[in-house]
Amino acid sequence: MLLHVFPYMPIQGFTTVDLGFERGNNLSNIVTKIDDYSATKTYLDLFEQVWNDDDKMEDITEEVVEYINWRN
């Protein structure tokens, strides 16, 4: 059972633009919280599937840290 776990969408929230790594041209960014258990489980399962796929993911931690440090 999942407790206090809620997905926020759009799932595109993990793009380099949404993370502040690159400049985007969005006029707005509306985010919705979902508190339904079955929908939450679906989103968490999808996240885990993508997160654990090395062909689709790349660790850019150092680049993000450098960008944040450069901006400050």
C-alpha positions as CSV (number, residue, x, y, z in Angstrom):
1,M,0.0,0.0,0.0
2,L,1.3,3.4,-0.9
3,L,0.9,6.2,1.6
4,H,1.3,9.9,0.9
5,V,2.6,9.3,-2.6
6,F,1.0,11.4,-5.3
7,P,2.0,11.9,-8.9
8,Y,2.1,15.4,-10.3
9,M,1.6,15.8,-14.0
10,P,2.5,16.6,-16.7
11,I,5.1,13.9,-16.6
12,Q,7.2,16.1,-18.8
13,G,8.3,17.8,-15.6
14,F,11.6,16.0,-15.8
15,T,12.8,17.7,-19.0
16,T,15.9,19.8,-19.0
17,V,13.7,22.9,-19.5
18,D,11.4,22.0,-16.6
19,L,14.5,21.3,-14.4
20,G,16.0,24.7,-15.3
21,F,18.9,23.2,-17.2
22,E,17.8,24.8,-20.5
23,R,15.7,27.8,-21.4
24,G,12.3,27.0,-22.8
25,N,9.6,29.0,-24.6
26,N,6.5,27.8,-22.6
27,L,3.9,30.5,-21.8
28,S,2.8,28.5,-18.7
29,N,3.4,25.3,-16.8
30,I,0.2,23.9,-15.2
31,V,0.8,21.0,-12.8
32,T,-1.9,18.7,-11.4
33,K,-1.7,16.5,-8.3
34,I,-3.4,13.1,-8.6
35,D,-4.6,11.4,-5.4
36,D,-6.3,8.3,-6.8
37,Y,-4.5,5.1,-5.7
38,S,-4.8,3.3,-9.1
39,A,-3.7,6.3,-11.1
40,T,-0.8,6.9,-8.6
41,K,0.3,3.3,-9.0
42,T,0.2,3.5,-12.8
43,Y,2.4,6.6,-12.8
44,L,4.8,5.2,-10.3
45,D,5.2,2.0,-12.3
46,L,5.8,4.0,-15.4
47,F,8.4,6.1,-13.7
48,E,10.2,3.1,-12.3
49,Q,10.2,1.4,-15.7
50,V,11.7,4.5,-17.5
51,W,14.1,5.4,-14.6
52,N,15.6,1.9,-14.6
53,D,16.1,1.8,-18.4
54,D,19.8,2.8,-19.0
55,D,19.0,3.2,-22.7
56,K,16.5,6.0,-22.0
57,M,18.2,7.7,-19.0
58,E,21.4,9.6,-18.6
59,D,22.9,10.9,-15.3
60,I,23.3,14.6,-15.8
61,T,23.8,15.5,-12.1
62,E,27.2,17.1,-12.6
63,E,25.9,19.2,-15.5
64,V,23.0,20.4,-13.4
65,V,25.2,21.2,-10.4
66,E,27.6,23.1,-12.7
67,Y,24.7,25.1,-14.3
68,I,23.3,26.0,-10.9
69,N,26.7,27.1,-9.6
70,W,27.2,29.1,-12.8
71,R,23.8,30.8,-12.3
72,N,24.6,31.7,-8.7
